[in-house]
Amino acid sequence: MAVQIRLVGDTAAREIVELRDWLSREDELRGHVQAVPAAIEADEMGGLVEVLMVTLGANGAGATLAASLSVWIKHRRPTVKIEVKHADGREVTIDLRNAPDLDVPELLDAMLAG
């Protein structure tokens, strides 16, 4: 199962690289987090990360992703929206600018559980 994570906001390009590095430190996620670059326009140099693809197995990686993302949010306090899309099309968007105290693990666990 794959999950897409997209950050939206003024600092999203920087924050998504930091989030990729953060998630890659988790044993259950190491090697399963890939940065997908944005499409490059003719007048651009390119190279910006647009989406993170996280491949989740049956070893509890979904719970690890939810917990790790929650800790990252609490420590970083990013001013972005986080969009998480499940492979089956389900999505959740968390606007951290307006609701910083949301229970992120609960939201993501519910979505990832199916």
Backbone hydrogen bonds, N-H to C=O, Kabsch-Sander energy under -0.5 kcal/mol:
donor,donor_aa,acceptor,acceptor_aa,energy
3,V,54,V,-2.4
4,Q,85,K,-2.7
5,I,52,L,-2.7
6,R,83,E,-2.7
8,V,81,K,-2.4
12,A,9,G,-1.4
15,E,11,T,-2.7
16,I,12,A,-2.7
17,V,13,A,-0.9
18,E,14,R,-1.7
19,L,15,E,-2.6
20,R,16,I,-2.3
21,D,17,V,-2.1
22,W,18,E,-2.3
23,L,19,L,-2.9
24,S,20,R,-2.0
25,R,21,D,-0.5
25,R,22,W,-1.2
26,E,23,L,-1.6
29,L,26,E,-1.0
30,R,26,E,-2.1
32,H,29,L,-2.9
34,Q,32,H,-0.6
34,Q,53,M,-2.8
36,V,51,V,-3.4
38,A,48,L,-2.9
41,E,39,A,-0.6
44,E,41,E,-1.8
50,E,36,V,-2.6
51,V,36,V,-1.8
52,L,5,I,-2.8
53,M,34,Q,-3.1
54,V,3,V,-3.1
54,V,52,L,-0.6
55,T,32,H,-2.4
55,T,53,M,-0.5
56,L,1,M,-3.5
56,L,54,V,-0.6
64,T,60,G,-1.9
65,L,61,A,-2.8
66,A,62,G,-2.3
67,A,63,A,-2.5
68,S,64,T,-2.9
69,L,65,L,-2.6
70,S,66,A,-1.8
71,V,67,A,-2.2
72,W,68,S,-2.5
73,I,69,L,-2.2
74,K,70,S,-2.2
75,H,71,V,-2.3
76,R,72,W,-2.8
77,R,73,I,-2.5
80,V,78,P,-0.6
81,K,8,V,-2.8
82,I,94,I,-2.6
83,E,6,R,-3.3
83,E,81,K,-0.5
84,V,82,I,-0.5
84,V,92,V,-2.9
85,K,4,Q,-2.5
86,H,90,R,-3.2
87,A,2,A,-0.9
89,G,86,H,-2.1
92,V,84,V,-2.2
94,I,82,I,-2.8
95,D,93,T,-0.6
96,L,80,V,-1.7
96,L,94,I,-1.0
98,N,95,D,-0.7
99,A,95,D,-1.6
102,L,99,A,-1.3
104,V,102,L,-1.6
107,L,103,D,-2.1
108,L,104,V,-2.8
109,D,105,P,-2.9
110,A,106,E,-2.1
111,M,107,L,-1.7
112,L,108,L,-3.2
113,A,109,D,-2.0
114,G,110,A,-0.6
114,G,111,M,-0.7
